[in-house]
Amino acid sequence: MIKVVKFGGSSLANAAQFAKAGDIVRAEECRRYVVPSAPGKRNAKDTKVTDMLYDCYASAEAEEDFKMKLKKIKDRFDSIINGLNLKLSLEEEFRVIAENFAKKAGRDYAASRGEYLNGIIMAAYLGYEFIDAAEVIFFDKNGEFEYQKVTDEDEITKIVKTYFEKYYNETDDKQIWFNKMKDLAEEFGYAREVKEYKQNPDNYKGHVGDISTVIRVKLTGRCNTPDLYEIMKVLGKEELLKRV
């Protein structure tokens, strides 16, 4: 069994609360996925990080100096990092946030940075892989959830056939497995990284996430499942080959 654990803002408001959350996750090995909220209030007079982000972005949108407000937000996250004795820096993340605020990336972007940054800290604290939801979940221009992008049956058949004939090896660890997914993506004209695709969408058919979705749907019949690598490990080679 694989469990997904969700923590609210008050549960991750400071380092002490983070440590409690970490104990909860580690109490059961099956707790493999963690969804964190932005840091909440540390006391009744405190301000939630999400509200701080909204306020900071409002200043940016009004073309006011927002540097001090952003620094206060960074200080909140740094206090958590230091309290957990982590060797982690969010300097680059805050540099990007400052740039995007100046470009008026939007209130939704601003609010989402709290969960994003807490996710990075939580992953570092637990020793887990950090996954940015923005790189694996997509919506179309109408706000509808975007399911499988690759719909051409010939393309799907070729992708699946090539993967199992050329790349699949049941002994691969997760990193090797994912690198092979990237190799497969590149072979078919898809970007190896989501960021590459976002930067130059006209240069690619899609990205590695689209390729893994093709494999996922072929094996499970679903676009959304737990970790694909884990599913393939559980099913085993014999069952996988039956399904393709």
C-alpha positions in Angstrom: 0.0 0.0 0.0 1.2 3.5 -0.8 -0.2 6.5 1.2 -0.4 10.2 0.4 0.0 12.5 3.4 -1.3 16.1 3.4 -0.2 18.7 6.0 -2.0 22.0 6.6 -0.3 25.3 7.3 -0.3 25.2 11.1 1.3 21.8 11.0 4.2 23.3 9.1 4.4 26.8 10.6 7.9 26.4 12.0 10.8 23.9 12.4 9.2 22.2 15.5 6.0 21.6 13.6 8.0 20.3 10.6 9.8 17.8 12.9 6.5 16.5 14.2 5.2 16.1 10.6 8.4 14.3 9.7 7.9 11.9 12.6 4.3 11.2 11.3 5.6 10.4 7.8 8.4 8.2 9.0 6.1 6.2 11.3 4.8 4.2 8.4 7.0 3.2 5.4 4.0 3.3 3.1 3.7 7.0 3.6 5.6 7.8 0.4 4.0 11.0 -0.9 3.8 14.2 1.1 1.7 17.3 0.1 2.6 20.3 2.2 0.8 23.6 2.6 2.5 26.9 3.0 3.6 27.8 6.5 0.6 29.0 8.6 0.4 31.1 11.7 2.9 30.4 14.5 0.7 32.2 17.0 -2.6 34.1 17.1 -0.9 37.4 16.1 1.2 35.9 13.3 0.5 36.2 9.5 0.2 33.2 7.2 2.9 33.0 4.5 0.2 32.9 1.8 -1.2 36.2 3.0 2.4 37.6 3.1 2.8 36.5 -0.5 -0.4 38.1 -1.6 0.6 41.3 0.1 4.1 41.2 -1.5 2.7 40.6 -4.9 0.2 43.4 -4.6 3.1 45.8 -4.0 4.8 44.4 -7.1 1.7 44.7 -9.2 1.4 48.4 -8.0 5.0 48.8 -9.1 6.0 49.5 -5.5 9.3 48.3 -3.9 8.5 44.8 -2.7 12.0 43.7 -1.7 11.6 44.1 2.0 8.3 42.2 2.0 9.9 39.4 0.0 12.9 39.3 2.4 10.5 38.8 5.4 9.0 35.8 3.6 12.4 34.4 2.9 13.3 34.9 6.6 10.3 32.7 7.5 11.5 29.9 5.3 15.1 30.3 6.4 14.1 30.0 10.1 12.5 26.6 9.3 15.6 25.5 7.4 17.9 26.6 10.1 15.7 25.1 12.8 15.9 21.7 11.1 19.7 22.0 10.6 19.4 21.6 6.8 22.1 22.5 4.4 19.7 24.1 2.0 19.5 27.5 0.3 16.5 29.0 -1.4 18.5 32.0 -2.8 17.9 30.9 -6.4 14.2 30.2 -5.8 13.7 33.7 -4.4 15.6 35.3 -7.2 13.2 33.7 -9.7 10.2 34.7 -7.6 11.4 38.3 -7.5 11.8 38.3 -11.3 8.4 36.8 -11.8 6.7 39.2 -9.4 8.3 42.1 -11.3 6.9 40.6 -14.5 3.5 40.4 -12.8 3.1 36.6 -13.1 -0.2 36.7 -11.3 -1.8 36.2 -7.8 -2.2 32.5 -8.3 1.5 32.2 -9.0 2.3 34.3 -5.9 0.1 32.2 -3.7 1.5 28.9 -5.0 5.1 29.8 -4.0 4.3 29.0 -0.3 3.5 25.3 -1.0 6.3 25.1 -3.6 9.0 26.3 -1.2 7.7 24.3 1.7 7.8 21.3 -0.6 11.4 21.8 -1.3 12.2 22.0 2.4 10.1 19.0 3.3 11.7 16.9 0.5 15.2 17.9 1.8 14.2 17.1 5.4 12.8 13.7 4.6 15.3 12.8 2.0 12.6 12.5 -0.6 12.5 13.5 -4.3 10.9 17.0 -4.8 8.3 17.1 -7.5 7.0 20.4 -8.7 3.3 19.9 -9.5 3.6 22.6 -12.2 5.8 20.1 -14.2 3.5 17.1 -14.1 -0.1 18.5 -14.0 -1.4 20.7 -16.8 -4.5 22.5 -17.8 -5.5 23.7 -21.2 -6.3 27.3 -22.2 -9.9 26.8 -21.0 -8.9 25.7 -17.6 -9.7 22.1 -18.2 -7.4 19.3 -16.9 -5.2 18.2 -19.8 -5.3 14.4 -20.2 -3.1 12.5 -22.6 -1.6 14.9 -25.1 -0.4 12.2 -27.5 -3.5 10.9 -29.3 -2.1 9.6 -32.6 -2.5 5.8 -32.4 0.5 5.1 -34.7 2.7 7.4 -32.5 1.5 5.7 -29.4 2.2 2.3 -30.8 5.7 3.3 -31.9 6.5 4.9 -28.5 5.4 1.8 -26.5 7.1 -0.7 -28.8 10.3 1.2 -28.8 10.3 1.6 -25.1 9.9 -2.1 -24.3 12.2 -3.3 -27.1 15.0 -0.8 -26.6 14.9 0.8 -23.1 13.0 -1.3 -20.6 15.0 -3.3 -18.1 13.3 -4.6 -15.0 16.6 -4.2 -12.9 16.9 -0.4 -13.5 16.8 1.8 -10.4 14.5 4.8 -10.5 17.1 7.3 -11.8 18.2 5.1 -14.7 14.6 4.4 -15.5 13.8 8.0 -15.7 16.9 8.8 -17.7 15.7 6.2 -20.2 12.3 7.9 -20.4 14.1 11.1 -21.3 16.1 9.3 -23.9 12.9 7.9 -25.4 11.3 11.3 -25.4 14.3 12.8 -27.2 14.2 10.0 -29.8 10.6 10.9 -30.7 11.1 14.6 -30.8 9.9 15.5 -27.2 11.8 17.6 -24.8 13.8 15.8 -22.1 12.8 18.4 -19.5 9.5 20.2 -19.0 11.3 23.5 -18.6 12.9 23.0 -22.1 9.5 22.5 -23.6 8.0 25.6 -21.8 10.9 27.7 -23.0 10.7 26.6 -26.6 7.3 24.9 -27.2 7.6 25.2 -31.0 10.7 23.1 -31.0 9.1 20.0 -29.6 6.0 17.8 -29.9 5.7 17.8 -26.1 7.9 16.8 -23.2 9.0 13.7 -21.2 5.8 13.9 -19.1 3.8 13.2 -22.2 5.9 10.2 -23.0 5.5 8.7 -19.5 1.8 9.3 -19.8 1.6 7.3 -23.0 3.3 4.4 -21.1 1.1 4.9 -18.0 -2.1 4.8 -20.0 -1.0 1.8 -22.0 -0.2 -0.1 -18.8 -3.0 1.0 -16.5 -5.7 2.6 -18.6 -5.5 5.7 -16.5 -3.8 9.1 -16.9 -3.4 9.6 -13.2 -1.9 6.8 -11.0 0.7 6.5 -8.2 4.3 6.6 -9.2 4.7 4.8 -12.6 8.1 3.3 -11.7 6.6 1.7 -8.6 3.7 0.4 -10.6 6.0 -1.2 -13.1 8.0 -2.8 -10.3 4.9 -4.2 -8.7 3.5 -5.6 -11.9 6.8 -7.2 -13.1 8.1 -7.9 -16.5 5.7 -10.7 -17.4 2.6 -8.8 -16.6 3.8 -5.6 -18.3 4.5 -7.4 -21.6 1.0 -8.9 -21.5 -0.5 -5.5 -21.2 1.4 -4.1 -24.3 
